[in-house]
Amino acid sequence: MRCLLKEGRRAIDPALKRAWDERIGARVLASWRDHPGTSLAVYWPLAGEPDLHPAYAELARAGVRLALPVVVARDAALGFAEWAPGEPTHVDSMGIAVPADLRMVARPDVLLIPCLGFNAQGYRLGYGGGFYDRTLAAAPRPRTVGIAYACQQVEFDSGEYDIALDAIITEA
């Protein structure tokens, strides 16, 4: 299923993808206005994930403290490093962009979480590493907002350690 979802995402026309990314970004901004927190975990897009950098820049201009996830150990919860749009990043050993200057911060109040797939019950299908599930298992639980394209909604059974997201934002 993961391979099919990746292929489907790669097949999205680039112009259509940009339009969808803008629509998702606008919905992220509206969601933040409706449910503000003091800090927000964002993500650096991988393998065709929605690119929300314009929304990140607008959030930063509004004074929102942003952070990027950091893999601190293979079987651990994610850490988070403060980041502002335009700051340099480098690719870590997992192939994920992280701030070049790792200023680690507490887990943000709200997490934007990219989804490879999602189901009608709000469960996310990721890449299989379990990093977000381990991150969400610790109390207090942050507000979670999945980010995906509507075409990534599929049916699958959740696993024992899966945690449903609070909301999922798509372009639809």
MODELLER restraints for C-alpha pairs under 7 A, 6 or more apart:
rsr = mdl.restraints
at = mdl.atoms
rsr.add(forms.Gaussian(group=physical.xy_distance, feature=features.Distance(at['CA:5:A'], at['CA:116:A']), mean=6.53, stdev=0.5))
rsr.add(forms.Gaussian(group=physical.xy_distance, feature=features.Distance(at['CA:5:A'], at['CA:117:A']), mean=6.82, stdev=0.5))
rsr.add(forms.Gaussian(group=physical.xy_distance, feature=features.Distance(at['CA:5:A'], at['CA:152:A']), mean=6.51, stdev=0.5))
rsr.add(forms.Gaussian(group=physical.xy_distance, feature=features.Distance(at['CA:9:A'], at['CA:48:A']), mean=6.27, stdev=0.5))
rsr.add(forms.Gaussian(group=physical.xy_distance, feature=features.Distance(at['CA:10:A'], at['CA:48:A']), mean=6.09, stdev=0.5))
rsr.add(forms.Gaussian(group=physical.xy_distance, feature=features.Distance(at['CA:20:A'], at['CA:171:A']), mean=5.29, stdev=0.5))
rsr.add(forms.Gaussian(group=physical.xy_distance, feature=features.Distance(at['CA:21:A'], at['CA:50:A']), mean=5.46, stdev=0.5))
rsr.add(forms.Gaussian(group=physical.xy_distance, feature=features.Distance(at['CA:21:A'], at['CA:51:A']), mean=5.94, stdev=0.5))
rsr.add(forms.Gaussian(group=physical.xy_distance, feature=features.Distance(at['CA:21:A'], at['CA:52:A']), mean=6.36, stdev=0.5))
rsr.add(forms.Gaussian(group=physical.xy_distance, feature=features.Distance(at['CA:23:A'], at['CA:171:A']), mean=5.44, stdev=0.5))
rsr.add(forms.Gaussian(group=physical.xy_distance, feature=features.Distance(at['CA:24:A'], at['CA:169:A']), mean=6.58, stdev=0.5))
rsr.add(forms.Gaussian(group=physical.xy_distance, feature=features.Distance(at['CA:24:A'], at['CA:170:A']), mean=5.69, stdev=0.5))
rsr.add(forms.Gaussian(group=physical.xy_distance, feature=features.Distance(at['CA:24:A'], at['CA:171:A']), mean=5.04, stdev=0.5))
rsr.add(forms.Gaussian(group=physical.xy_distance, feature=features.Distance(at['CA:25:A'], at['CA:52:A']), mean=5.47, stdev=0.5))
rsr.add(forms.Gaussian(group=physical.xy_distance, feature=features.Distance(at['CA:25:A'], at['CA:55:A']), mean=5.18, stdev=0.5))
rsr.add(forms.Gaussian(group=physical.xy_distance, feature=features.Distance(at['CA:27:A'], at['CA:169:A']), mean=6.98, stdev=0.5))
rsr.add(forms.Gaussian(group=physical.xy_distance, feature=features.Distance(at['CA:29:A'], at['CA:55:A']), mean=6.66, stdev=0.5))
rsr.add(forms.Gaussian(group=physical.xy_distance, feature=features.Distance(at['CA:37:A'], at['CA:109:A']), mean=5.74, stdev=0.5))
rsr.add(forms.Gaussian(group=physical.xy_distance, feature=features.Distance(at['CA:37:A'], at['CA:110:A']), mean=6.56, stdev=0.5))
rsr.add(forms.Gaussian(group=physical.xy_distance, feature=features.Distance(at['CA:38:A'], at['CA:64:A']), mean=6.71, stdev=0.5))
rsr.add(forms.Gaussian(group=physical.xy_distance, feature=features.Distance(at['CA:38:A'], at['CA:65:A']), mean=6.81, stdev=0.5))
rsr.add(forms.Gaussian(group=physical.xy_distance, feature=features.Distance(at['CA:38:A'], at['CA:109:A']), mean=6.48, stdev=0.5))
rsr.add(forms.Gaussian(group=physical.xy_distance, feature=features.Distance(at['CA:39:A'], at['CA:64:A']), mean=6.03, stdev=0.5))
rsr.add(forms.Gaussian(group=physical.xy_distance, feature=features.Distance(at['CA:39:A'], at['CA:65:A']), mean=4.75, stdev=0.5))
rsr.add(forms.Gaussian(group=physical.xy_distance, feature=features.Distance(at['CA:39:A'], at['CA:66:A']), mean=5.95, stdev=0.5))
rsr.add(forms.Gaussian(group=physical.xy_distance, feature=features.Distance(at['CA:39:A'], at['CA:108:A']), mean=4.98, stdev=0.5))
rsr.add(forms.Gaussian(group=physical.xy_distance, feature=features.Distance(at['CA:39:A'], at['CA:109:A']), mean=5.52, stdev=0.5))
rsr.add(forms.Gaussian(group=physical.xy_distance, feature=features.Distance(at['CA:39:A'], at['CA:110:A']), mean=6.57, stdev=0.5))
rsr.add(forms.Gaussian(group=physical.xy_distance, feature=features.Distance(at['CA:40:A'], at['CA:65:A']), mean=6.24, stdev=0.5))
rsr.add(forms.Gaussian(group=physical.xy_distance, feature=features.Distance(at['CA:40:A'], at['CA:66:A']), mean=5.02, stdev=0.5))
rsr.add(forms.Gaussian(group=physical.xy_distance, feature=features.Distance(at['CA:40:A'], at['CA:67:A']), mean=6.31, stdev=0.5))
rsr.add(forms.Gaussian(group=physical.xy_distance, feature=features.Distance(at['CA:40:A'], at['CA:108:A']), mean=5.33, stdev=0.5))
rsr.add(forms.Gaussian(group=physical.xy_distance, feature=features.Distance(at['CA:40:A'], at['CA:109:A']), mean=6.19, stdev=0.5))
rsr.add(forms.Gaussian(group=physical.xy_distance, feature=features.Distance(at['CA:40:A'], at['CA:110:A']), mean=4.93, stdev=0.5))
rsr.add(forms.Gaussian(group=physical.xy_distance, feature=features.Distance(at['CA:40:A'], at['CA:111:A']), mean=5.81, stdev=0.5))
rsr.add(forms.Gaussian(group=physical.xy_distance, feature=features.Distance(at['CA:41:A'], at['CA:66:A']), mean=5.73, stdev=0.5))
rsr.add(forms.Gaussian(group=physical.xy_distance, feature=features.Distance(at['CA:41:A'], at['CA:67:A']), mean=4.69, stdev=0.5))
rsr.add(forms.Gaussian(group=physical.xy_distance, feature=features.Distance(at['CA:41:A'], at['CA:68:A']), mean=5.68, stdev=0.5))
rsr.add(forms.Gaussian(group=physical.xy_distance, feature=features.Distance(at['CA:41:A'], at['CA:69:A']), mean=6.93, stdev=0.5))
rsr.add(forms.Gaussian(group=physical.xy_distance, feature=features.Distance(at['CA:41:A'], at['CA:108:A']), mean=5.78, stdev=0.5))
rsr.add(forms.Gaussian(group=physical.xy_distance, feature=features.Distance(at['CA:41:A'], at['CA:110:A']), mean=6.22, stdev=0.5))
rsr.add(forms.Gaussian(group=physical.xy_distance, feature=features.Distance(at['CA:41:A'], at['CA:111:A']), mean=4.59, stdev=0.5))
rsr.add(forms.Gaussian(group=physical.xy_distance, feature=features.Distance(at['CA:41:A'], at['CA:112:A']), mean=5.84, stdev=0.5))
rsr.add(forms.Gaussian(group=physical.xy_distance, feature=features.Distance(at['CA:42:A'], at['CA:66:A']), mean=6.63, stdev=0.5))
rsr.add(forms.Gaussian(group=physical.xy_distance, feature=features.Distance(at['CA:42:A'], at['CA:67:A']), mean=6.07, stdev=0.5))
rsr.add(forms.Gaussian(group=physical.xy_distance, feature=features.Distance(at['CA:42:A'], at['CA:68:A']), mean=5.51, stdev=0.5))
rsr.add(forms.Gaussian(group=physical.xy_distance, feature=features.Distance(at['CA:42:A'], at['CA:111:A']), mean=6.51, stdev=0.5))
rsr.add(forms.Gaussian(group=physical.xy_distance, feature=features.Distance(at['CA:42:A'], at['CA:112:A']), mean=5.20, stdev=0.5))
rsr.add(forms.Gaussian(group=physical.xy_distance, feature=features.Distance(at['CA:43:A'], at['CA:68:A']), mean=5.64, stdev=0.5))
rsr.add(forms.Gaussian(group=physical.xy_distance, feature=features.Distance(at['CA:43:A'], at['CA:69:A']), mean=6.72, stdev=0.5))
rsr.add(forms.Gaussian(group=physical.xy_distance, feature=features.Distance(at['CA:43:A'], at['CA:112:A']), mean=6.92, stdev=0.5))
rsr.add(forms.Gaussian(group=physical.xy_distance, feature=features.Distance(at['CA:44:A'], at['CA:97:A']), mean=6.24, stdev=0.5))
rsr.add(forms.Gaussian(group=physical.xy_distance, feature=features.Distance(at['CA:45:A'], at['CA:51:A']), mean=5.59, stdev=0.5))
rsr.add(forms.Gaussian(group=physical.xy_distance, feature=features.Distance(at['CA:49:A'], at['CA:114:A']), mean=6.86, stdev=0.5))
rsr.add(forms.Gaussian(group=physical.xy_distance, feature=features.Distance(at['CA:50:A'], at['CA:148:A']), mean=6.76, stdev=0.5))
rsr.add(forms.Gaussian(group=physical.xy_distance, feature=features.Distance(at['CA:56:A'], at['CA:85:A']), mean=6.80, stdev=0.5))
rsr.add(forms.Gaussian(group=physical.xy_distance, feature=features.Distance(at['CA:57:A'], at['CA:85:A']), mean=5.74, stdev=0.5))
rsr.add(forms.Gaussian(group=physical.xy_distance, feature=features.Distance(at['CA:60:A'], at['CA:66:A']), mean=7.00, stdev=0.5))
rsr.add(forms.Gaussian(group=physical.xy_distance, feature=features.Distance(at['CA:60:A'], at['CA:84:A']), mean=6.75, stdev=0.5))
rsr.add(forms.Gaussian(group=physical.xy_distance, feature=features.Distance(at['CA:66:A'], at['CA:82:A']), mean=5.95, stdev=0.5))
rsr.add(forms.Gaussian(group=physical.xy_distance, feature=features.Distance(at['CA:66:A'], at['CA:83:A']), mean=5.59, stdev=0.5))
rsr.add(forms.Gaussian(group=physical.xy_distance, feature=features.Distance(at['CA:66:A'], at['CA:84:A']), mean=6.34, stdev=0.5))
rsr.add(forms.Gaussian(group=physical.xy_distance, feature=features.Distance(at['CA:67:A'], at['CA:80:A']), mean=5.78, stdev=0.5))
rsr.add(forms.Gaussian(group=physical.xy_distance, feature=features.Distance(at['CA:67:A'], at['CA:81:A']), mean=5.11, stdev=0.5))
rsr.add(forms.Gaussian(group=physical.xy_distance, feature=features.Distance(at['CA:67:A'], at['CA:82:A']), mean=4.25, stdev=0.5))
rsr.add(forms.Gaussian(group=physical.xy_distance, feature=features.Distance(at['CA:67:A'], at['CA:83:A']), mean=4.99, stdev=0.5))
rsr.add(forms.Gaussian(group=physical.xy_distance, feature=features.Distance(at['CA:68:A'], at['CA:80:A']), mean=5.51, stdev=0.5))
rsr.add(forms.Gaussian(group=physical.xy_distance, feature=features.Distance(at['CA:68:A'], at['CA:81:A']), mean=5.42, stdev=0.5))
rsr.add(forms.Gaussian(group=physical.xy_distance, feature=features.Distance(at['CA:68:A'], at['CA:82:A']), mean=6.55, stdev=0.5))
rsr.add(forms.Gaussian(group=physical.xy_distance, feature=features.Distance(at['CA:68:A'], at['CA:83:A']), mean=6.33, stdev=0.5))
rsr.add(forms.Gaussian(group=physical.xy_distance, feature=features.Distance(at['CA:68:A'], at['CA:98:A']), mean=6.46, stdev=0.5))
rsr.add(forms.Gaussian(group=physical.xy_distance, feature=features.Distance(at['CA:69:A'], at['CA:78:A']), mean=6.07, stdev=0.5))
rsr.add(forms.Gaussian(group=physical.xy_distance, feature=features.Distance(at['CA:69:A'], at['CA:79:A']), mean=5.81, stdev=0.5))
rsr.add(forms.Gaussian(group=physical.xy_distance, feature=features.Distance(at['CA:69:A'], at['CA:80:A']), mean=4.55, stdev=0.5))
rsr.add(forms.Gaussian(group=physical.xy_distance, feature=features.Distance(at['CA:69:A'], at['CA:81:A']), mean=6.50, stdev=0.5))
rsr.add(forms.Gaussian(group=physical.xy_distance, feature=features.Distance(at['CA:70:A'], at['CA:78:A']), mean=5.63, stdev=0.5))
rsr.add(forms.Gaussian(group=physical.xy_distance, feature=features.Distance(at['CA:70:A'], at['CA:79:A']), mean=4.92, stdev=0.5))
rsr.add(forms.Gaussian(group=physical.xy_distance, feature=features.Distance(at['CA:70:A'], at['CA:80:A']), mean=5.39, stdev=0.5))
rsr.add(forms.Gaussian(group=physical.xy_distance, feature=features.Distance(at['CA:70:A'], at['CA:81:A']), mean=6.73, stdev=0.5))
rsr.add(forms.Gaussian(group=physical.xy_distance, feature=features.Distance(at['CA:70:A'], at['CA:98:A']), mean=6.46, stdev=0.5))
rsr.add(forms.Gaussian(group=physical.xy_distance, feature=features.Distance(at['CA:71:A'], at['CA:78:A']), mean=5.24, stdev=0.5))
rsr.add(forms.Gaussian(group=physical.xy_distance, feature=features.Distance(at['CA:71:A'], at['CA:79:A']), mean=6.28, stdev=0.5))
rsr.add(forms.Gaussian(group=physical.xy_distance, feature=features.Distance(at['CA:72:A'], at['CA:78:A']), mean=6.33, stdev=0.5))
rsr.add(forms.Gaussian(group=physical.xy_distance, feature=features.Distance(at['CA:72:A'], at['CA:79:A']), mean=6.13, stdev=0.5))
rsr.add(forms.Gaussian(group=physical.xy_distance, feature=features.Distance(at['CA:76:A'], at['CA:131:A']), mean=6.81, stdev=0.5))
rsr.add(forms.Gaussian(group=physical.xy_distance, feature=features.Distance(at['CA:76:A'], at['CA:134:A']), mean=6.63, stdev=0.5))
rsr.add(forms.Gaussian(group=physical.xy_distance, feature=features.Distance(at['CA:77:A'], at['CA:131:A']), mean=5.58, stdev=0.5))
rsr.add(forms.Gaussian(group=physical.xy_distance, feature=features.Distance(at['CA:77:A'], at['CA:132:A']), mean=6.91, stdev=0.5))
rsr.add(forms.Gaussian(group=physical.xy_distance, feature=features.Distance(at['CA:77:A'], at['CA:134:A']), mean=4.82, stdev=0.5))
rsr.add(forms.Gaussian(group=physical.xy_distance, feature=features.Distance(at['CA:77:A'], at['CA:135:A']), mean=4.29, stdev=0.5))
rsr.add(forms.Gaussian(group=physical.xy_distance, feature=features.Distance(at['CA:78:A'], at['CA:131:A']), mean=6.05, stdev=0.5))
rsr.add(forms.Gaussian(group=physical.xy_distance, feature=features.Distance(at['CA:78:A'], at['CA:132:A']), mean=6.91, stdev=0.5))
rsr.add(forms.Gaussian(group=physical.xy_distance, feature=features.Distance(at['CA:78:A'], at['CA:135:A']), mean=5.66, stdev=0.5))
rsr.add(forms.Gaussian(group=physical.xy_distance, feature=features.Distance(at['CA:79:A'], at['CA:107:A']), mean=6.99, stdev=0.5))
rsr.add(forms.Gaussian(group=physical.xy_distance, feature=features.Distance(at['CA:80:A'], at['CA:104:A']), mean=5.63, stdev=0.5))
rsr.add(forms.Gaussian(group=physical.xy_distance, feature=features.Distance(at['CA:80:A'], at['CA:105:A']), mean=5.70, stdev=0.5))
rsr.add(forms.Gaussian(group=physical.xy_distance, feature=features.Distance(at['CA:80:A'], at['CA:106:A']), mean=6.78, stdev=0.5))
rsr.add(forms.Gaussian(group=physical.xy_distance, feature=features.Distance(at['CA:80:A'], at['CA:107:A']), mean=6.16, stdev=0.5))
rsr.add(forms.Gaussian(group=physical.xy_distance, feature=features.Distance(at['CA:81:A'], at['CA:99:A']), mean=6.90, stdev=0.5))
rsr.add(forms.Gaussian(group=physical.xy_distance, feature=features.Distance(at['CA:81:A'], at['CA:102:A']), mean=5.61, stdev=0.5))
rsr.add(forms.Gaussian(group=physical.xy_distance, feature=features.Distance(at['CA:81:A'], at['CA:103:A']), mean=5.09, stdev=0.5))
rsr.add(forms.Gaussian(group=physical.xy_distance, feature=features.Distance(at['CA:81:A'], at['CA:104:A']), mean=4.16, stdev=0.5))
rsr.add(forms.Gaussian(group=physical.xy_distance, feature=features.Distance(at['CA:81:A'], at['CA:105:A']), mean=5.55, stdev=0.5))
rsr.add(forms.Gaussian(group=physical.xy_distance, feature=features.Distance(at['CA:82:A'], at['CA:103:A']), mean=5.49, stdev=0.5))
rsr.add(forms.Gaussian(group=physical.xy_distance, feature=features.Distance(at['CA:82:A'], at['CA:104:A']), mean=6.19, stdev=0.5))
rsr.add(forms.Gaussian(group=physical.xy_distance, feature=features.Distance(at['CA:82:A'], at['CA:105:A']), mean=6.23, stdev=0.5))
rsr.add(forms.Gaussian(group=physical.xy_distance, feature=features.Distance(at['CA:83:A'], at['CA:99:A']), mean=6.25, stdev=0.5))
rsr.add(forms.Gaussian(group=physical.xy_distance, feature=features.Distance(at['CA:88:A'], at['CA:99:A']), mean=6.12, stdev=0.5))
rsr.add(forms.Gaussian(group=physical.xy_distance, feature=features.Distance(at['CA:88:A'], at['CA:100:A']), mean=5.60, stdev=0.5))
rsr.add(forms.Gaussian(group=physical.xy_distance, feature=features.Distance(at['CA:89:A'], at['CA:97:A']), mean=5.84, stdev=0.5))
rsr.add(forms.Gaussian(group=physical.xy_distance, feature=features.Distance(at['CA:89:A'], at['CA:98:A']), mean=5.22, stdev=0.5))
rsr.add(forms.Gaussian(group=physical.xy_distance, feature=features.Distance(at['CA:89:A'], at['CA:99:A']), mean=4.21, stdev=0.5))
rsr.add(forms.Gaussian(group=physical.xy_distance, feature=features.Distance(at['CA:89:A'], at['CA:100:A']), mean=4.48, stdev=0.5))
rsr.add(forms.Gaussian(group=physical.xy_distance, feature=features.Distance(at['CA:90:A'], at['CA:97:A']), mean=5.30, stdev=0.5))
rsr.add(forms.Gaussian(group=physical.xy_distance, feature=features.Distance(at['CA:90:A'], at['CA:98:A']), mean=5.65, stdev=0.5))
rsr.add(forms.Gaussian(group=physical.xy_distance, feature=features.Distance(at['CA:90:A'], at['CA:99:A']), mean=6.38, stdev=0.5))
rsr.add(forms.Gaussian(group=physical.xy_distance, feature=features.Distance(at['CA:90:A'], at['CA:100:A']), mean=5.49, stdev=0.5))
rsr.add(forms.Gaussian(group=physical.xy_distance, feature=features.Distance(at['CA:91:A'], at['CA:97:A']), mean=4.35, stdev=0.5))
rsr.add(forms.Gaussian(group=physical.xy_distance, feature=features.Distance(at['CA:91:A'], at['CA:98:A']), mean=6.22, stdev=0.5))
rsr.add(forms.Gaussian(group=physical.xy_distance, feature=features.Distance(at['CA:92:A'], at['CA:98:A']), mean=6.67, stdev=0.5))
rsr.add(forms.Gaussian(group=physical.xy_distance, feature=features.Distance(at['CA:109:A'], at['CA:142:A']), mean=5.04, stdev=0.5))
rsr.add(forms.Gaussian(group=physical.xy_distance, feature=features.Distance(at['CA:109:A'], at['CA:143:A']), mean=6.32, stdev=0.5))
rsr.add(forms.Gaussian(group=physical.xy_distance, feature=features.Distance(at['CA:110:A'], at['CA:142:A']), mean=5.41, stdev=0.5))
rsr.add(forms.Gaussian(group=physical.xy_distance, feature=features.Distance(at['CA:110:A'], at['CA:143:A']), mean=4.65, stdev=0.5))
rsr.add(forms.Gaussian(group=physical.xy_distance, feature=features.Distance(at['CA:110:A'], at['CA:144:A']), mean=5.82, stdev=0.5))
rsr.add(forms.Gaussian(group=physical.xy_distance, feature=features.Distance(at['CA:111:A'], at['CA:142:A']), mean=6.85, stdev=0.5))
rsr.add(forms.Gaussian(group=physical.xy_distance, feature=features.Distance(at['CA:111:A'], at['CA:143:A']), mean=6.30, stdev=0.5))
rsr.add(forms.Gaussian(group=physical.xy_distance, feature=features.Distance(at['CA:111:A'], at['CA:144:A']), mean=4.97, stdev=0.5))
rsr.add(forms.Gaussian(group=physical.xy_distance, feature=features.Distance(at['CA:111:A'], at['CA:145:A']), mean=6.12, stdev=0.5))
rsr.add(forms.Gaussian(group=physical.xy_distance, feature=features.Distance(at['CA:112:A'], at['CA:144:A']), mean=6.26, stdev=0.5))
rsr.add(forms.Gaussian(group=physical.xy_distance, feature=features.Distance(at['CA:112:A'], at['CA:145:A']), mean=4.93, stdev=0.5))
rsr.add(forms.Gaussian(group=physical.xy_distance, feature=features.Distance(at['CA:112:A'], at['CA:146:A']), mean=5.86, stdev=0.5))
rsr.add(forms.Gaussian(group=physical.xy_distance, feature=features.Distance(at['CA:112:A'], at['CA:147:A']), mean=6.65, stdev=0.5))
rsr.add(forms.Gaussian(group=physical.xy_distance, feature=features.Distance(at['CA:113:A'], at['CA:145:A']), mean=6.01, stdev=0.5))
rsr.add(forms.Gaussian(group=physical.xy_distance, feature=features.Distance(at['CA:113:A'], at['CA:146:A']), mean=4.70, stdev=0.5))
rsr.add(forms.Gaussian(group=physical.xy_distance, feature=features.Distance(at['CA:113:A'], at['CA:147:A']), mean=5.86, stdev=0.5))
rsr.add(forms.Gaussian(group=physical.xy_distance, feature=features.Distance(at['CA:114:A'], at['CA:146:A']), mean=5.70, stdev=0.5))
rsr.add(forms.Gaussian(group=physical.xy_distance, feature=features.Distance(at['CA:114:A'], at['CA:147:A']), mean=4.74, stdev=0.5))
rsr.add(forms.Gaussian(group=physical.xy_distance, feature=features.Distance(at['CA:114:A'], at['CA:148:A']), mean=6.27, stdev=0.5))
rsr.add(forms.Gaussian(group=physical.xy_distance, feature=features.Distance(at['CA:115:A'], at['CA:124:A']), mean=5.79, stdev=0.5))
rsr.add(forms.Gaussian(group=physical.xy_distance, feature=features.Distance(at['CA:115:A'], at['CA:125:A']), mean=6.00, stdev=0.5))
rsr.add(forms.Gaussian(group=physical.xy_distance, feature=features.Distance(at['CA:115:A'], at['CA:126:A']), mean=5.64, stdev=0.5))
rsr.add(forms.Gaussian(group=physical.xy_distance, feature=features.Distance(at['CA:115:A'], at['CA:146:A']), mean=6.10, stdev=0.5))
rsr.add(forms.Gaussian(group=physical.xy_distance, feature=features.Distance(at['CA:115:A'], at['CA:147:A']), mean=5.78, stdev=0.5))
rsr.add(forms.Gaussian(group=physical.xy_distance, feature=features.Distance(at['CA:115:A'], at['CA:148:A']), mean=5.38, stdev=0.5))
rsr.add(forms.Gaussian(group=physical.xy_distance, feature=features.Distance(at['CA:116:A'], at['CA:125:A']), mean=5.56, stdev=0.5))
rsr.add(forms.Gaussian(group=physical.xy_distance, feature=features.Distance(at['CA:116:A'], at['CA:126:A']), mean=5.13, stdev=0.5))
rsr.add(forms.Gaussian(group=physical.xy_distance, feature=features.Distance(at['CA:116:A'], at['CA:152:A']), mean=6.80, stdev=0.5))
rsr.add(forms.Gaussian(group=physical.xy_distance, feature=features.Distance(at['CA:117:A'], at['CA:124:A']), mean=5.92, stdev=0.5))
rsr.add(forms.Gaussian(group=physical.xy_distance, feature=features.Distance(at['CA:117:A'], at['CA:125:A']), mean=4.71, stdev=0.5))
rsr.add(forms.Gaussian(group=physical.xy_distance, feature=features.Distance(at['CA:117:A'], at['CA:126:A']), mean=6.79, stdev=0.5))
rsr.add(forms.Gaussian(group=physical.xy_distance, feature=features.Distance(at['CA:117:A'], at['CA:152:A']), mean=4.82, stdev=0.5))
rsr.add(forms.Gaussian(group=physical.xy_distance, feature=features.Distance(at['CA:117:A'], at['CA:153:A']), mean=5.67, stdev=0.5))
rsr.add(forms.Gaussian(group=physical.xy_distance, feature=features.Distance(at['CA:117:A'], at['CA:154:A']), mean=6.45, stdev=0.5))
rsr.add(forms.Gaussian(group=physical.xy_distance, feature=features.Distance(at['CA:118:A'], at['CA:124:A']), mean=4.43, stdev=0.5))
rsr.add(forms.Gaussian(group=physical.xy_distance, feature=features.Distance(at['CA:118:A'], at['CA:125:A']), mean=5.56, stdev=0.5))
rsr.add(forms.Gaussian(group=physical.xy_distance, feature=features.Distance(at['CA:118:A'], at['CA:152:A']), mean=6.46, stdev=0.5))
rsr.add(forms.Gaussian(group=physical.xy_distance, feature=features.Distance(at['CA:118:A'], at['CA:153:A']), mean=4.95, stdev=0.5))
rsr.add(forms.Gaussian(group=physical.xy_distance, feature=features.Distance(at['CA:118:A'], at['CA:154:A']), mean=6.02, stdev=0.5))
rsr.add(forms.Gaussian(group=physical.xy_distance, feature=features.Distance(at['CA:119:A'], at['CA:153:A']), mean=5.41, stdev=0.5))
rsr.add(forms.Gaussian(group=physical.xy_distance, feature=features.Distance(at['CA:119:A'], at['CA:154:A']), mean=5.30, stdev=0.5))
rsr.add(forms.Gaussian(group=physical.xy_distance, feature=features.Distance(at['CA:119:A'], at['CA:155:A']), mean=5.36, stdev=0.5))
rsr.add(forms.Gaussian(group=physical.xy_distance, feature=features.Distance(at['CA:119:A'], at['CA:156:A']), mean=6.63, stdev=0.5))
rsr.add(forms.Gaussian(group=physical.xy_distance, feature=features.Distance(at['CA:122:A'], at['CA:164:A']), mean=5.09, stdev=0.5))
rsr.add(forms.Gaussian(group=physical.xy_distance, feature=features.Distance(at['CA:122:A'], at['CA:165:A']), mean=5.35, stdev=0.5))
rsr.add(forms.Gaussian(group=physical.xy_distance, feature=features.Distance(at['CA:122:A'], at['CA:167:A']), mean=6.96, stdev=0.5))
rsr.add(forms.Gaussian(group=physical.xy_distance, feature=features.Distance(at['CA:122:A'], at['CA:168:A']), mean=7.00, stdev=0.5))
rsr.add(forms.Gaussian(group=physical.xy_distance, feature=features.Distance(at['CA:123:A'], at['CA:158:A']), mean=6.62, stdev=0.5))
rsr.add(forms.Gaussian(group=physical.xy_distance, feature=features.Distance(at['CA:123:A'], at['CA:163:A']), mean=6.51, stdev=0.5))
rsr.add(forms.Gaussian(group=physical.xy_distance, feature=features.Distance(at['CA:123:A'], at['CA:164:A']), mean=4.41, stdev=0.5))
rsr.add(forms.Gaussian(group=physical.xy_distance, feature=features.Distance(at['CA:123:A'], at['CA:165:A']), mean=6.07, stdev=0.5))
rsr.add(forms.Gaussian(group=physical.xy_distance, feature=features.Distance(at['CA:124:A'], at['CA:164:A']), mean=6.94, stdev=0.5))
rsr.add(forms.Gaussian(group=physical.xy_distance, feature=features.Distance(at['CA:133:A'], at['CA:161:A']), mean=6.74, stdev=0.5))
rsr.add(forms.Gaussian(group=physical.xy_distance, feature=features.Distance(at['CA:133:A'], at['CA:162:A']), mean=5.98, stdev=0.5))
rsr.add(forms.Gaussian(group=physical.xy_distance, feature=features.Distance(at['CA:133:A'], at['CA:163:A']), mean=6.20, stdev=0.5))
rsr.add(forms.Gaussian(group=physical.xy_distance, feature=features.Distance(at['CA:143:A'], at['CA:166:A']), mean=6.36, stdev=0.5))
rsr.add(forms.Gaussian(group=physical.xy_distance, feature=features.Distance(at['CA:144:A'], at['CA:165:A']), mean=5.30, stdev=0.5))
rsr.add(forms.Gaussian(group=physical.xy_distance, feature=features.Distance(at['CA:144:A'], at['CA:166:A']), mean=5.18, stdev=0.5))
rsr.add(forms.Gaussian(group=physical.xy_distance, feature=features.Distance(at['CA:144:A'], at['CA:167:A']), mean=6.55, stdev=0.5))
rsr.add(forms.Gaussian(group=physical.xy_distance, feature=features.Distance(at['CA:145:A'], at['CA:165:A']), mean=6.21, stdev=0.5))
rsr.add(forms.Gaussian(group=physical.xy_distance, feature=features.Distance(at['CA:145:A'], at['CA:166:A']), mean=6.00, stdev=0.5))
rsr.add(forms.Gaussian(group=physical.xy_distance, feature=features.Distance(at['CA:145:A'], at['CA:167:A']), mean=4.83, stdev=0.5))
rsr.add(forms.Gaussian(group=physical.xy_distance, feature=features.Distance(at['CA:145:A'], at['CA:168:A']), mean=5.37, stdev=0.5))
rsr.add(forms.Gaussian(group=physical.xy_distance, feature=features.Distance(at['CA:145:A'], at['CA:169:A']), mean=6.89, stdev=0.5))
rsr.add(forms.Gaussian(group=physical.xy_distance, feature=features.Distance(at['CA:146:A'], at['CA:165:A']), mean=6.46, stdev=0.5))
rsr.add(forms.Gaussian(group=physical.xy_distance, feature=features.Distance(at['CA:146:A'], at['CA:167:A']), mean=6.12, stdev=0.5))
rsr.add(forms.Gaussian(group=physical.xy_distance, feature=features.Distance(at['CA:146:A'], at['CA:168:A']), mean=4.29, stdev=0.5))
rsr.add(forms.Gaussian(group=physical.xy_distance, feature=features.Distance(at['CA:146:A'], at['CA:169:A']), mean=6.06, stdev=0.5))
rsr.add(forms.Gaussian(group=physical.xy_distance, feature=features.Distance(at['CA:147:A'], at['CA:168:A']), mean=5.83, stdev=0.5))
rsr.add(forms.Gaussian(group=physical.xy_distance, feature=features.Distance(at['CA:147:A'], at['CA:169:A']), mean=5.17, stdev=0.5))
rsr.add(forms.Gaussian(group=physical.xy_distance, feature=features.Distance(at['CA:147:A'], at['CA:170:A']), mean=6.22, stdev=0.5))
rsr.add(forms.Gaussian(group=physical.xy_distance, feature=features.Distance(at['CA:148:A'], at['CA:169:A']), mean=6.50, stdev=0.5))
rsr.add(forms.Gaussian(group=physical.xy_distance, feature=features.Distance(at['CA:148:A'], at['CA:170:A']), mean=5.26, stdev=0.5))
rsr.add(forms.Gaussian(group=physical.xy_distance, feature=features.Distance(at['CA:149:A'], at['CA:170:A']), mean=4.98, stdev=0.5))
rsr.add(forms.Gaussian(group=physical.xy_distance, feature=features.Distance(at['CA:149:A'], at['CA:171:A']), mean=6.12, stdev=0.5))
rsr.add(forms.Gaussian(group=physical.xy_distance, feature=features.Distance(at['CA:150:A'], at['CA:170:A']), mean=5.46, stdev=0.5))
rsr.add(forms.Gaussian(group=physical.xy_distance, feature=features.Distance(at['CA:150:A'], at['CA:171:A']), mean=6.54, stdev=0.5))
rsr.add(forms.Gaussian(group=physical.xy_distance, feature=features.Distance(at['CA:150:A'], at['CA:172:A']), mean=6.12, stdev=0.5))
